[in-house]
Amino acid sequence: MPSSLLADRARLPDGATRRPDSMAVASFVLGLLGLLVLNVVLGPIAIVLACLALRAGTARRGRAYLGLGLGVADLLVLAALTSANSAVVWNFG
């Protein structure tokens, strides 16, 4: 990490850099979990958290973009399953 970035982080109050970074990681994890279960709930939450983290200037931009992409993928999987089954259900049998 460049020393100027460390100096910028040192000047911020406690939690000012952790909150957007935490939102980016949470959006990634929720987007990933949304591919398996509850994509109707976890997909939109992942999208919102990723957008908030990017707007707040997270240092983990890659994770935020992955969370955004996975949240969109959750909704696409939901749309595909809904059109295939004519309902919002998972059918493994």
Helices and strands as residue ranges (DSSP letters): H 3-11, H 18-34, H 39-55, H 61-85
